[in-house]
Amino acid sequence: MSDLTSCNYCTLKRIRKDAKENGKIVVLKASGFMGGIDVFVLKRGEKLDRKEHFCAWLMEIPDRCVC
């Protein structure tokens, strides 16, 4: 892992923290194109729009920090 980037675990943790502060939720969906996981951020009660709410693509999410 590079010293200049955070691991996927920490990236997702930061996305969730920012979403919570803004009253939004994070939805994880399996990515159909290259595998991995698509991360979406949307307002509670909103219908998921893959293009509008897309936030990040993560190859995998470990169960702990690996920075």
Backbone hydrogen bonds in HBPLUS format (Angstrom, degrees):
<---DONOR---> <-ACCEPTOR-->    atom                        ^
c    i                          cat <-CA-CA->   ^        H-A-AA   ^      H-
h    n   atom  resd res      DA  || num        DHA   H-A  angle D-A-AA Bond
n    s   type  num  typ     dist DA aas  dist angle  dist       angle   num
A0011-THR N   A0007-CYS O   2.88 MM   4  6.13 154.1  1.95 152.1 160.7     1
A0012-LEU N   A0008-ASN O   2.94 MM   4  6.02 165.9  1.96 147.0 149.9     2
A0013-LYS N   A0009-TYR O   3.00 MM   4  6.20 153.1  2.07 142.8 151.0     3
A0014-ARG N   A0010-CYS O   2.95 MM   4  6.13 153.7  2.02 145.4 151.3     4
A0015-ILE N   A0011-THR O   2.96 MM   4  6.25 158.7  2.00 150.1 156.2     5
A0016-ARG N   A0012-LEU O   2.90 MM   4  6.10 162.4  1.94 151.6 156.0     6
A0017-LYS N   A0013-LYS O   3.02 MM   4  6.21 153.5  2.09 142.3 149.6     7
A0018-ASP N   A0014-ARG O   2.94 MM   4  6.16 169.3  1.95 156.0 158.1     8
A0019-ALA N   A0015-ILE O   2.93 MM   4  6.07 158.8  1.97 148.1 154.5     9
A0020-LYS N   A0016-ARG O   2.94 MM   4  6.09 160.7  1.98 147.0 152.1    10
A0021-GLU N   A0017-LYS O   3.03 MM   4  6.28 157.4  2.09 150.0 156.0    11
A0022-ASN N   A0018-ASP O   3.17 MM   4  6.40 135.0  2.39 139.3 150.5    12
A0022-ASN N   A0019-ALA O   3.07 MM   3  5.15 131.5  2.32  97.1 110.4    13
A0024-LYS N   A0019-ALA O   2.77 MM   5  4.79 169.9  1.78 146.3 143.0    14
A0023-GLY N   A0020-LYS O   3.14 MM   3  5.05 165.9  2.16 105.9 108.2    15
A0025-ILE N   A0042-LEU O   2.81 MM  17  5.61 168.8  1.82 164.7 165.3    16
A0042-LEU N   A0025-ILE O   3.06 MM  17  5.61 157.2  2.11 152.9 159.9    17
A0027-VAL N   A0040-PHE O   2.84 MM  13  5.10 161.8  1.87 145.0 151.0    18
A0040-PHE N   A0027-VAL O   2.89 MM  13  5.10 159.9  1.93 153.9 159.6    19
A0029-LYS N   A0038-ASP O   3.03 MM   9  5.28 161.3  2.07 150.4 155.7    20
A0038-ASP N   A0029-LYS O   2.76 MM   9  5.28 162.7  1.79 171.5 169.9    21
A0031-SER N   A0036-GLY O   3.05 MM   5  5.46 176.5  2.05 128.0 128.7    22
A0037-ILE N   A0058-LEU O   2.72 MM  21  5.20 158.6  1.77 153.7 161.4    23
A0058-LEU N   A0037-ILE O   2.84 MM  21  5.20 167.7  1.85 155.9 159.6    24
A0039-VAL N   A0056-ALA O   2.73 MM  17  5.02 161.0  1.76 162.4 159.3    25
A0055-CYS N   A0039-VAL O   2.74 MM  16  5.46 153.1  1.81 168.0 159.9    26
A0056-ALA N   A0039-VAL O   3.24 MM  17  5.02 156.6  2.29 129.9 133.3    27
A0041-VAL N   A0053-HIS O   3.00 MM  12  5.47 153.6  2.07 151.1 152.7    28
A0046-GLU N   A0043-LYS O   3.09 MM   3  5.54 162.1  2.12 132.4 135.4    29
A0053-HIS N   A0049-ASP O   2.91 MM   4  5.77 172.7  1.91 171.3 171.6    30
